Amino acid sequence: MSAMFVVTGTSIQYAQNKRNEGKAIRYSIDHWDRKMMERDKQLTGTKRGQVDDPIAPPEFKVNSAWKVYKSLRNDII
């Protein structure tokens, strides 16, 4: 029975570690954190990845969901 607890705990820890790319779990995520995670996803392709380059790549200008939303909205109206 205790072996099941060990296997389950290890499995959960492995899944969380894999999901968070080896970084600590984030608690109490507010609006600012969500925006920064969205920005990180646009820059690196993963929501936990970060870059130290102060200049964004050229693709960052055109991968915004708002531009797609605005263009779809203009086609409907």
Beta strands, then each sheet from edge to edge (+ up, - down):
end
